[in-house]
Amino acid sequence: MLEASGFDFRNRHPQQLMIKLAKHYGYEKRSSVVKTAYSISLDLYRTFAPLKQSTPTLAFACLELAGRLLNQHHADIEEGRDYDRWGIDRGMVMGT
């Protein structure tokens, strides 16, 4: 029934994309932001977020949340300058 109504079951794990985005935005692989974002991405599976949002949305949300938690803000991520490229918008990332 869900598939017939257009529900997409092909959600991929956001970790690989999140690492690529972190490199794109200049984070080192071993930085505290990337480590925290990775932990957050693993914890996503304790919620309904993977069912509600796409992989790019989850990857951006993990990076932004990690940056905010560690007070290491990245303007490009928080302003969503690349959202159009991934077919997402600010409301999807912020969950509104």
Gaussian input, Z-matrix of N, CA and C with variables (Angstrom, degrees):
# hf/3-21g

backbone

0 1
 N
 C     1     B1
 C     2     B2     1     A1
 N     3     B3     2     A2     1     D1
 C     4     B4     3     A3     2     D2
 C     5     B5     4     A4     3     D3
 N     6     B6     5     A5     4     D4
 C     7     B7     6     A6     5     D5
 C     8     B8     7     A7     6     D6
 N     9     B9     8     A8     7     D7
 C    10    B10     9     A9     8     D8
 C    11    B11    10    A10     9     D9
 N    12    B12    11    A11    10    D10
 C    13    B13    12    A12    11    D11
 C    14    B14    13    A13    12    D12
 N    15    B15    14    A14    13    D13
 C    16    B16    15    A15    14    D14
 C    17    B17    16    A16    15    D15
 N    18    B18    17    A17    16    D16
 C    19    B19    18    A18    17    D17
 C    20    B20    19    A19    18    D18
 N    21    B21    20    A20    19    D19
 C    22    B22    21    A21    20    D20
 C    23    B23    22    A22    21    D21
 N    24    B24    23    A23    22    D22
 C    25    B25    24    A24    23    D23
 C    26    B26    25    A25    24    D24
 N    27    B27    26    A26    25    D25
 C    28    B28    27    A27    26    D26
 C    29    B29    28    A28    27    D27
 N    30    B30    29    A29    28    D28
 C    31    B31    30    A30    29    D29
 C    32    B32    31    A31    30    D30
 N    33    B33    32    A32    31    D31
 C    34    B34    33    A33    32    D32
 C    35    B35    34    A34    33    D33
 N    36    B36    35    A35    34    D34
 C    37    B37    36    A36    35    D35
 C    38    B38    37    A37    36    D36
 N    39    B39    38    A38    37    D37
 C    40    B40    39    A39    38    D38
 C    41    B41    40    A40    39    D39
 N    42    B42    41    A41    40    D40
 C    43    B43    42    A42    41    D41
 C    44    B44    43    A43    42    D42
 N    45    B45    44    A44    43    D43
 C    46    B46    45    A45    44    D44
 C    47    B47    46    A46    45    D45
 N    48    B48    47    A47    46    D46
 C    49    B49    48    A48    47    D47
 C    50    B50    49    A49    48    D48
 N    51    B51    50    A50    49    D49
 C    52    B52    51    A51    50    D50
 C    53    B53    52    A52    51    D51
 N    54    B54    53    A53    52    D52
 C    55    B55    54    A54    53    D53
 C    56    B56    55    A55    54    D54
 N    57    B57    56    A56    55    D55
 C    58    B58    57    A57    56    D56
 C    59    B59    58    A58    57    D57
 N    60    B60    59    A59    58    D58
 C    61    B61    60    A60    59    D59
 C    62    B62    61    A61    60    D60
 N    63    B63    62    A62    61    D61
 C    64    B64    63    A63    62    D62
 C    65    B65    64    A64    63    D63
 N    66    B66    65    A65    64    D64
 C    67    B67    66    A66    65    D65
 C    68    B68    67    A67    66    D66
 N    69    B69    68    A68    67    D67
 C    70    B70    69    A69    68    D68
 C    71    B71    70    A70    69    D69
 N    72    B72    71    A71    70    D70
 C    73    B73    72    A72    71    D71
 C    74    B74    73    A73    72    D72
 N    75    B75    74    A74    73    D73
 C    76    B76    75    A75    74    D74
 C    77    B77    76    A76    75    D75
 N    78    B78    77    A77    76    D76
 C    79    B79    78    A78    77    D77
 C    80    B80    79    A79    78    D78
 N    81    B81    80    A80    79    D79
 C    82    B82    81    A81    80    D80
 C    83    B83    82    A82    81    D81
 N    84    B84    83    A83    82    D82
 C    85    B85    84    A84    83    D83
 C    86    B86    85    A85    84    D84
 N    87    B87    86    A86    85    D85
 C    88    B88    87    A87    86    D86
 C    89    B89    88    A88    87    D87
 N    90    B90    89    A89    88    D88
 C    91    B91    90    A90    89    D89
 C    92    B92    91    A91    90    D90
 N    93    B93    92    A92    91    D91
 C    94    B94    93    A93    92    D92
 C    95    B95    94    A94    93    D93
 N    96    B96    95    A95    94    D94
 C    97    B97    96    A96    95    D95
 C    98    B98    97    A97    96    D96
 N    99    B99    98    A98    97    D97
 C   100   B100    99    A99    98    D98
 C   101   B101   100   A100    99    D99
 N   102   B102   101   A101   100   D100
 C   103   B103   102   A102   101   D101
 C   104   B104   103   A103   102   D102
 N   105   B105   104   A104   103   D103
 C   106   B106   105   A105   104   D104
 C   107   B107   106   A106   105   D105
 N   108   B108   107   A107   106   D106
 C   109   B109   108   A108   107   D107
 C   110   B110   109   A109   108   D108
 N   111   B111   110   A110   109   D109
 C   112   B112   111   A111   110   D110
 C   113   B113   112   A112   111   D111
 N   114   B114   113   A113   112   D112
 C   115   B115   114   A114   113   D113
 C   116   B116   115   A115   114   D114
 N   117   B117   116   A116   115   D115
 C   118   B118   117   A117   116   D116
 C   119   B119   118   A118   117   D117
 N   120   B120   119   A119   118   D118
 C   121   B121   120   A120   119   D119
 C   122   B122   121   A121   120   D120
 N   123   B123   122   A122   121   D121
 C   124   B124   123   A123   122   D122
 C   125   B125   124   A124   123   D123
 N   126   B126   125   A125   124   D124
 C   127   B127   126   A126   125   D125
 C   128   B128   127   A127   126   D126
 N   129   B129   128   A128   127   D127
 C   130   B130   129   A129   128   D128
 C   131   B131   130   A130   129   D129
 N   132   B132   131   A131   130   D130
 C   133   B133   132   A132   131   D131
 C   134   B134   133   A133   132   D132
 N   135   B135   134   A134   133   D133
 C   136   B136   135   A135   134   D134
 C   137   B137   136   A136   135   D135
 N   138   B138   137   A137   136   D136
 C   139   B139   138   A138   137   D137
 C   140   B140   139   A139   138   D138
 N   141   B141   140   A140   139   D139
 C   142   B142   141   A141   140   D140
 C   143   B143   142   A142   141   D141
 N   144   B144   143   A143   142   D142
 C   145   B145   144   A144   143   D143
 C   146   B146   145   A145   144   D144
 N   147   B147   146   A146   145   D145
 C   148   B148   147   A147   146   D146
 C   149   B149   148   A148   147   D147
 N   150   B150   149   A149   148   D148
 C   151   B151   150   A150   149   D149
 C   152   B152   151   A151   150   D150
 N   153   B153   152   A152   151   D151
 C   154   B154   153   A153   152   D152
 C   155   B155   154   A154   153   D153
 N   156   B156   155   A155   154   D154
 C   157   B157   156   A156   155   D155
 C   158   B158   157   A157   156   D156
 N   159   B159   158   A158   157   D157
 C   160   B160   159   A159   158   D158
 C   161   B161   160   A160   159   D159
 N   162   B162   161   A161   160   D160
 C   163   B163   162   A162   161   D161
 C   164   B164   163   A163   162   D162
 N   165   B165   164   A164   163   D163
 C   166   B166   165   A165   164   D164
 C   167   B167   166   A166   165   D165
 N   168   B168   167   A167   166   D166
 C   169   B169   168   A168   167   D167
 C   170   B170   169   A169   168   D168
 N   171   B171   170   A170   169   D169
 C   172   B172   171   A171   170   D170
 C   173   B173   172   A172   171   D171
 N   174   B174   173   A173   172   D172
 C   175   B175   174   A174   173   D173
 C   176   B176   175   A175   174   D174
 N   177   B177   176   A176   175   D175
 C   178   B178   177   A177   176   D176
 C   179   B179   178   A178   177   D177
 N   180   B180   179   A179   178   D178
 C   181   B181   180   A180   179   D179
 C   182   B182   181   A181   180   D180
 N   183   B183   182   A182   181   D181
 C   184   B184   183   A183   182   D182
 C   185   B185   184   A184   183   D183
 N   186   B186   185   A185   184   D184
 C   187   B187   186   A186   185   D185
 C   188   B188   187   A187   186   D186
 N   189   B189   188   A188   187   D187
 C   190   B190   189   A189   188   D188
 C   191   B191   190   A190   189   D189
 N   192   B192   191   A191   190   D190
 C   193   B193   192   A192   191   D191
 C   194   B194   193   A193   192   D192
 N   195   B195   194   A194   193   D193
 C   196   B196   195   A195   194   D194
 C   197   B197   196   A196   195   D195
 N   198   B198   197   A197   196   D196
 C   199   B199   198   A198   197   D197
 C   200   B200   199   A199   198   D198
 N   201   B201   200   A200   199   D199
 C   202   B202   201   A201   200   D200
 C   203   B203   202   A202   201   D201
 N   204   B204   203   A203   202   D202
 C   205   B205   204   A204   203   D203
 C   206   B206   205   A205   204   D204
 N   207   B207   206   A206   205   D205
 C   208   B208   207   A207   206   D206
 C   209   B209   208   A208   207   D207
 N   210   B210   209   A209   208   D208
 C   211   B211   210   A210   209   D209
 C   212   B212   211   A211   210   D210
 N   213   B213   212   A212   211   D211
 C   214   B214   213   A213   212   D212
 C   215   B215   214   A214   213   D213
 N   216   B216   215   A215   214   D214
 C   217   B217   216   A216   215   D215
 C   218   B218   217   A217   216   D216
 N   219   B219   218   A218   217   D217
 C   220   B220   219   A219   218   D218
 C   221   B221   220   A220   219   D219
 N   222   B222   221   A221   220   D220
 C   223   B223   222   A222   221   D221
 C   224   B224   223   A223   222   D222
 N   225   B225   224   A224   223   D223
 C   226   B226   225   A225   224   D224
 C   227   B227   226   A226   225   D225
 N   228   B228   227   A227   226   D226
 C   229   B229   228   A228   227   D227
 C   230   B230   229   A229   228   D228
 N   231   B231   230   A230   229   D229
 C   232   B232   231   A231   230   D230
 C   233   B233   232   A232   231   D231
 N   234   B234   233   A233   232   D232
 C   235   B235   234   A234   233   D233
 C   236   B236   235   A235   234   D234
 N   237   B237   236   A236   235   D235
 C   238   B238   237   A237   236   D236
 C   239   B239   238   A238   237   D237
 N   240   B240   239   A239   238   D238
 C   241   B241   240   A240   239   D239
 C   242   B242   241   A241   240   D240
 N   243   B243   242   A242   241   D241
 C   244   B244   243   A243   242   D242
 C   245   B245   244   A244   243   D243
 N   246   B246   245   A245   244   D244
 C   247   B247   246   A246   245   D245
 C   248   B248   247   A247   246   D246
 N   249   B249   248   A248   247   D247
 C   250   B250   249   A249   248   D248
 C   251   B251   250   A250   249   D249
 N   252   B252   251   A251   250   D250
 C   253   B253   252   A252   251   D251
 C   254   B254   253   A253   252   D252
 N   255   B255   254   A254   253   D253
 C   256   B256   255   A255   254   D254
 C   257   B257   256   A256   255   D255
 N   258   B258   257   A257   256   D256
 C   259   B259   258   A258   257   D257
 C   260   B260   259   A259   258   D258
 N   261   B261   260   A260   259   D259
 C   262   B262   261   A261   260   D260
 C   263   B263   262   A262   261   D261
 N   264   B264   263   A263   262   D262
 C   265   B265   264   A264   263   D263
 C   266   B266   265   A265   264   D264
 N   267   B267   266   A266   265   D265
 C   268   B268   267   A267   266   D266
 C   269   B269   268   A268   267   D267
 N   270   B270   269   A269   268   D268
 C   271   B271   270   A270   269   D269
 C   272   B272   271   A271   270   D270
 N   273   B273   272   A272   271   D271
 C   274   B274   273   A273   272   D272
 C   275   B275   274   A274   273   D273
 N   276   B276   275   A275   274   D274
 C   277   B277   276   A276   275   D275
 C   278   B278   277   A277   276   D276
 N   279   B279   278   A278   277   D277
 C   280   B280   279   A279   278   D278
 C   281   B281   280   A280   279   D279
 N   282   B282   281   A281   280   D280
 C   283   B283   282   A282   281   D281
 C   284   B284   283   A283   282   D282
 N   285   B285   284   A284   283   D283
 C   286   B286   285   A285   284   D284
 C   287   B287   286   A286   285   D285

   B1=1.4367
   B2=1.5292
   B3=1.3393
   B4=1.4569
   B5=1.5233
   B6=1.3010
   B7=1.4584
   B8=1.5246
   B9=1.3057
   B10=1.4593
   B11=1.5355
   B12=1.3232
   B13=1.4591
   B14=1.5247
   B15=1.3322
   B16=1.4548
   B17=1.5131
   B18=1.3176
   B19=1.4602
   B20=1.5194
   B21=1.3200
   B22=1.4592
   B23=1.5261
   B24=1.3082
   B25=1.4645
   B26=1.5281
   B27=1.3244
   B28=1.4551
   B29=1.5224
   B30=1.2847
   B31=1.4570
   B32=1.5190
   B33=1.3067
   B34=1.4523
   B35=1.5204
   B36=1.3054
   B37=1.4571
   B38=1.5258
   B39=1.3293
   B40=1.4717
   B41=1.5330
   B42=1.3227
   B43=1.4597
   B44=1.5290
   B45=1.3129
   B46=1.4608
   B47=1.5354
   B48=1.3113
   B49=1.4606
   B50=1.5210
   B51=1.3086
   B52=1.4543
   B53=1.5290
   B54=1.3264
   B55=1.4656
   B56=1.5317
   B57=1.3248
   B58=1.4679
   B59=1.5277
   B60=1.3270
   B61=1.4596
   B62=1.5269
   B63=1.3128
   B64=1.4689
   B65=1.5277
   B66=1.3255
   B67=1.4719
   B68=1.5238
   B69=1.3279
   B70=1.4635
   B71=1.5268
   B72=1.3092
   B73=1.4578
   B74=1.5272
   B75=1.3217
   B76=1.4583
   B77=1.5095
   B78=1.3097
   B79=1.4632
   B80=1.5240
   B81=1.3159
   B82=1.4663
   B83=1.5270
   B84=1.3135
   B85=1.4679
   B86=1.5320
   B87=1.3080
   B88=1.4648
   B89=1.5307
   B90=1.3218
   B91=1.4652
   B92=1.5249
   B93=1.3079
   B94=1.4617
   B95=1.5314
   B96=1.3314
   B97=1.4645
   B98=1.5280
   B99=1.3158
   B100=1.4671
   B101=1.5276
   B102=1.3137
   B103=1.4675
   B104=1.5306
   B105=1.3203
   B106=1.4636
   B107=1.5230
   B108=1.3352
   B109=1.4619
   B110=1.5251
   B111=1.3163
   B112=1.4580
   B113=1.5276
   B114=1.3134
   B115=1.4748
   B116=1.5268
   B117=1.3169
   B118=1.4640
   B119=1.5229
   B120=1.3278
   B121=1.4676
   B122=1.5227
   B123=1.3154
   B124=1.4683
   B125=1.5282
   B126=1.3263
   B127=1.4623
   B128=1.5265
   B129=1.3266
   B130=1.4664
   B131=1.5206
   B132=1.3115
   B133=1.4614
   B134=1.5178
   B135=1.3154
   B136=1.4668
   B137=1.5259
   B138=1.3305
   B139=1.4599
   B140=1.5276
   B141=1.3190
   B142=1.4608
   B143=1.5291
   B144=1.3258
   B145=1.4662
   B146=1.5339
   B147=1.3373
   B148=1.4691
   B149=1.5291
   B150=1.3101
   B151=1.4608
   B152=1.5226
   B153=1.3285
   B154=1.4584
   B155=1.5160
   B156=1.3311
   B157=1.4596
   B158=1.5257
   B159=1.3249
   B160=1.4620
   B161=1.5332
   B162=1.3048
   B163=1.4604
   B164=1.5308
   B165=1.3501
   B166=1.4730
   B167=1.5294
   B168=1.3120
   B169=1.4641
   B170=1.5192
   B171=1.3192
   B172=1.4623
   B173=1.5269
   B174=1.3261
   B175=1.4624
   B176=1.5296
   B177=1.3315
   B178=1.4660
   B179=1.5214
   B180=1.3148
   B181=1.4622
   B182=1.5288
   B183=1.3181
   B184=1.4707
   B185=1.5189
   B186=1.3312
   B187=1.4660
   B188=1.5228
   B189=1.3086
   B190=1.4596
   B191=1.5240
   B192=1.3153
   B193=1.4581
   B194=1.5278
   B195=1.3244
   B196=1.4661
   B197=1.5239
   B198=1.3239
   B199=1.4568
   B200=1.5160
   B201=1.3212
   B202=1.4660
   B203=1.5301
   B204=1.3232
   B205=1.4617
   B206=1.5230
   B207=1.3364
   B208=1.4640
   B209=1.5266
   B210=1.3318
   B211=1.4627
   B212=1.5364
   B213=1.3269
   B214=1.4624
   B215=1.5276
   B216=1.2972
   B217=1.4632
   B218=1.5276
   B219=1.3160
   B220=1.4591
   B221=1.5237
   B222=1.3179
   B223=1.4670
   B224=1.5233
   B225=1.3215
   B226=1.4701
   B227=1.5224
   B228=1.3057
   B229=1.4690
   B230=1.5227
   B231=1.3159
   B232=1.4664
   B233=1.5246
   B234=1.3148
   B235=1.4578
   B236=1.5181
   B237=1.3190
   B238=1.4485
   B239=1.5174
   B240=1.3012
   B241=1.4661
   B242=1.5218
   B243=1.3254
   B244=1.4667
   B245=1.5241
   B246=1.3132
   B247=1.4613
   B248=1.5321
   B249=1.3229
   B250=1.4716
   B251=1.5237
   B252=1.2929
   B253=1.4784
   B254=1.5283
   B255=1.3168
   B256=1.4627
   B257=1.5275
   B258=1.3129
   B259=1.4703
   B260=1.5093
   B261=1.3277
   B262=1.4661
   B263=1.5228
   B264=1.3220
   B265=1.4522
   B266=1.5254
   B267=1.3060
   B268=1.4681
   B269=1.5285
   B270=1.3015
   B271=1.4603
   B272=1.5189
   B273=1.3156
   B274=1.4707
   B275=1.5293
   B276=1.3276
   B277=1.4620
   B278=1.5254
   B279=1.3235
   B280=1.4588
   B281=1.5276
   B282=1.3102
   B283=1.4547
   B284=1.5170
   B285=1.3216
   B286=1.4695
   B287=1.4994
   A1=110.19
   A2=117.30
   A3=119.99
   A4=111.38
   A5=116.27
   A6=120.28
   A7=111.31
   A8=117.03
   A9=121.31
   A10=111.46
   A11=116.46
   A12=119.55
   A13=113.05
   A14=116.62
   A15=120.12
   A16=114.98
   A17=118.22
   A18=121.23
   A19=108.90
   A20=117.47
   A21=122.39
   A22=109.95
   A23=116.48
   A24=121.66
   A25=112.07
   A26=118.28
   A27=121.19
   A28=113.09
   A29=119.02
   A30=121.79
   A31=109.44
   A32=115.92
   A33=121.92
   A34=109.26
   A35=115.04
   A36=120.28
   A37=109.32
   A38=118.79
   A39=120.84
   A40=114.40
   A41=118.73
   A42=120.69
   A43=112.94
   A44=117.52
   A45=119.98
   A46=110.90
   A47=117.28
   A48=120.74
   A49=110.97
   A50=117.43
   A51=120.87
   A52=110.69
   A53=117.97
   A54=121.82
   A55=109.82
   A56=116.93
   A57=120.26
   A58=111.07
   A59=116.92
   A60=120.15
   A61=111.08
   A62=116.90
   A63=120.54
   A64=110.09
   A65=117.63
   A66=120.67
   A67=110.35
   A68=116.03
   A69=120.42
   A70=111.48
   A71=116.69
   A72=121.23
   A73=113.17
   A74=117.39
   A75=121.19
   A76=117.02
   A77=117.95
   A78=119.94
   A79=110.06
   A80=116.08
   A81=121.02
   A82=108.43
   A83=115.95
   A84=120.66
   A85=112.04
   A86=116.61
   A87=120.97
   A88=113.17
   A89=117.56
   A90=119.56
   A91=110.50
   A92=115.06
   A93=119.88
   A94=111.60
   A95=116.98
   A96=120.11
   A97=110.06
   A98=117.19
   A99=120.70
   A100=110.16
   A101=117.69
   A102=120.24
   A103=111.34
   A104=116.12
   A105=120.44
   A106=110.84
   A107=116.91
   A108=120.85
   A109=110.72
   A110=116.80
   A111=120.41
   A112=110.61
   A113=116.37
   A114=119.91
   A115=111.16
   A116=116.12
   A117=120.15
   A118=110.17
   A119=116.55
   A120=119.85
   A121=112.08
   A122=116.97
   A123=119.63
   A124=111.21
   A125=116.14
   A126=120.86
   A127=113.15
   A128=117.01
   A129=120.28
   A130=112.39
   A131=116.24
   A132=120.12
   A133=112.67
   A134=116.82
   A135=121.23
   A136=110.44
   A137=115.98
   A138=122.26
   A139=109.13
   A140=115.72
   A141=121.29
   A142=112.38
   A143=117.74
   A144=121.45
   A145=113.51
   A146=120.52
   A147=118.76
   A148=113.53
   A149=117.36
   A150=120.17
   A151=111.94
   A152=116.60
   A153=121.26
   A154=113.80
   A155=118.48
   A156=121.10
   A157=111.62
   A158=114.75
   A159=121.25
   A160=110.49
   A161=115.15
   A162=121.07
   A163=112.72
   A164=119.46
   A165=117.86
   A166=113.38
   A167=116.70
   A168=120.32
   A169=110.65
   A170=116.21
   A171=120.62
   A172=111.10
   A173=117.42
   A174=121.24
   A175=110.92
   A176=116.93
   A177=120.02
   A178=111.16
   A179=117.17
   A180=120.87
   A181=111.21
   A182=117.30
   A183=120.63
   A184=111.18
   A185=117.11
   A186=120.36
   A187=111.59
   A188=116.64
   A189=119.24
   A190=111.38
   A191=117.17
   A192=120.27
   A193=111.16
   A194=117.24
   A195=120.35
   A196=110.54
   A197=117.02
   A198=120.03
   A199=112.67
   A200=115.98
   A201=119.65
   A202=111.42
   A203=117.16
   A204=120.37
   A205=111.98
   A206=115.64
   A207=120.54
   A208=112.71
   A209=116.53
   A210=122.78
   A211=111.54
   A212=115.88
   A213=122.60
   A214=107.53
   A215=115.40
   A216=122.25
   A217=111.14
   A218=115.76
   A219=122.61
   A220=106.98
   A221=116.25
   A222=121.33
   A223=112.48
   A224=118.27
   A225=120.61
   A226=111.72
   A227=116.91
   A228=120.35
   A229=109.96
   A230=117.17
   A231=120.60
   A232=113.37
   A233=117.42
   A234=120.33
   A235=112.01
   A236=117.66
   A237=121.78
   A238=114.66
   A239=116.47
   A240=120.39
   A241=113.27
   A242=118.08
   A243=121.24
   A244=113.41
   A245=118.25
   A246=120.45
   A247=112.13
   A248=117.13
   A249=119.69
   A250=111.42
   A251=115.62
   A252=120.47
   A253=112.03
   A254=116.50
   A255=121.78
   A256=112.96
   A257=116.98
   A258=120.72
   A259=113.72
   A260=116.67
   A261=121.18
   A262=108.66
   A263=116.02
   A264=119.98
   A265=109.61
   A266=115.64
   A267=121.27
   A268=112.57
   A269=116.11
   A270=119.96
   A271=112.84
   A272=116.80
   A273=120.41
   A274=110.28
   A275=116.98
   A276=120.78
   A277=110.78
   A278=116.53
   A279=120.11
   A280=113.20
   A281=117.06
   A282=120.11
   A283=114.69
   A284=116.16
   A285=119.11
   A286=110.98
   D1=-44.09
   D2=179.09
   D3=-64.02
   D4=-41.24
   D5=-179.77
   D6=-64.33
   D7=-38.09
   D8=179.38
   D9=-66.88
   D10=-29.10
   D11=179.95
   D12=-88.19
   D13=6.27
   D14=174.99
   D15=97.09
   D16=8.92
   D17=177.90
   D18=-66.48
   D19=132.55
   D20=-176.73
   D21=-97.24
   D22=112.68
   D23=179.90
   D24=-88.23
   D25=1.76
   D26=-173.74
   D27=-92.02
   D28=29.55
   D29=179.11
   D30=-65.60
   D31=128.27
   D32=-179.64
   D33=-98.11
   D34=165.16
   D35=177.60
   D36=-70.59
   D37=134.79
   D38=-174.54
   D39=-80.35
   D40=-7.98
   D41=-173.04
   D42=-61.19
   D43=-45.95
   D44=-177.37
   D45=-64.25
   D46=-45.38
   D47=178.32
   D48=-65.64
   D49=-37.63
   D50=-179.97
   D51=-62.93
   D52=-39.84
   D53=177.58
   D54=-64.80
   D55=-41.90
   D56=178.01
   D57=-63.38
   D58=-41.90
   D59=177.90
   D60=-65.23
   D61=-39.18
   D62=179.01
   D63=-61.54
   D64=-42.77
   D65=176.87
   D66=-63.62
   D67=-42.02
   D68=-179.65
   D69=-60.31
   D70=-37.69
   D71=-178.55
   D72=-90.02
   D73=8.29
   D74=171.98
   D75=87.86
   D76=12.27
   D77=176.68
   D78=-80.87
   D79=141.22
   D80=173.12
   D81=-74.11
   D82=148.68
   D83=-177.07
   D84=-59.83
   D85=-32.41
   D86=-177.47
   D87=-99.23
   D88=13.56
   D89=-179.57
   D90=-69.95
   D91=158.53
   D92=-178.56
   D93=-65.32
   D94=-32.42
   D95=179.05
   D96=-65.25
   D97=-44.78
   D98=-178.83
   D99=-67.05
   D100=-41.76
   D101=178.51
   D102=-62.33
   D103=-43.40
   D104=179.49
   D105=-67.25
   D106=-42.01
   D107=178.36
   D108=-62.19
   D109=-38.30
   D110=178.36
   D111=-64.59
   D112=-43.26
   D113=177.40
   D114=-62.35
   D115=-40.84
   D116=177.75
   D117=-62.80
   D118=-41.31
   D119=-179.11
   D120=-64.30
   D121=-31.12
   D122=175.86
   D123=-73.11
   D124=-35.60
   D125=178.97
   D126=-71.99
   D127=-16.17
   D128=178.25
   D129=-56.45
   D130=-29.68
   D131=-175.72
   D132=-75.95
   D133=-1.46
   D134=172.54
   D135=-92.23
   D136=1.29
   D137=-179.15
   D138=-123.68
   D139=-177.97
   D140=175.67
   D141=-92.54
   D142=4.82
   D143=-176.26
   D144=-56.21
   D145=-43.11
   D146=179.28
   D147=-62.89
   D148=-23.68
   D149=177.16
   D150=-82.67
   D151=-25.21
   D152=-174.34
   D153=-93.66
   D154=-28.85
   D155=-171.97
   D156=-127.24
   D157=162.03
   D158=-179.79
   D159=-81.57
   D160=168.12
   D161=-179.46
   D162=-60.11
   D163=-47.97
   D164=178.37
   D165=-60.77
   D166=-36.10
   D167=178.21
   D168=-61.54
   D169=-45.30
   D170=-179.59
   D171=-65.51
   D172=-40.59
   D173=-179.14
   D174=-63.79
   D175=-46.86
   D176=178.11
   D177=-63.61
   D178=-41.97
   D179=-178.94
   D180=-62.45
   D181=-40.45
   D182=179.07
   D183=-64.66
   D184=-44.15
   D185=178.87
   D186=-64.33
   D187=-43.40
   D188=-179.10
   D189=-66.60
   D190=-44.25
   D191=179.84
   D192=-62.69
   D193=-42.19
   D194=178.88
   D195=-62.44
   D196=-43.13
   D197=178.11
   D198=-62.43
   D199=-39.57
   D200=178.89
   D201=-69.48
   D202=-40.40
   D203=179.64
   D204=-62.98
   D205=-37.99
   D206=-177.30
   D207=-94.43
   D208=5.15
   D209=-179.55
   D210=56.25
   D211=40.75
   D212=176.36
   D213=-123.89
   D214=68.56
   D215=-174.63
   D216=-66.43
   D217=145.43
   D218=175.22
   D219=-124.28
   D220=114.13
   D221=-172.32
   D222=-59.72
   D223=-40.90
   D224=-178.42
   D225=-62.21
   D226=-38.14
   D227=179.86
   D228=-72.63
   D229=-46.97
   D230=-176.18
   D231=-69.84
   D232=-27.73
   D233=178.30
   D234=-88.15
   D235=-11.51
   D236=175.88
   D237=68.57
   D238=41.02
   D239=-177.14
   D240=-65.85
   D241=-26.67
   D242=-177.92
   D243=-104.98
   D244=10.59
   D245=-176.82
   D246=-61.90
   D247=-38.96
   D248=-178.99
   D249=-60.49
   D250=-36.94
   D251=179.70
   D252=-60.81
   D253=-31.62
   D254=-177.30
   D255=-100.17
   D256=-1.00
   D257=178.19
   D258=73.31
   D259=31.65
   D260=178.99
   D261=-125.55
   D262=171.60
   D263=176.36
   D264=-137.77
   D265=174.46
   D266=-174.78
   D267=-62.15
   D268=-37.13
   D269=179.26
   D270=-63.17
   D271=-34.45
   D272=178.41
   D273=-68.78
   D274=-42.39
   D275=-178.15
   D276=-69.07
   D277=-40.43
   D278=-178.41
   D279=-84.10
   D280=-7.57
   D281=177.25
   D282=76.14
   D283=26.89
   D284=-179.60
   D285=-106.57

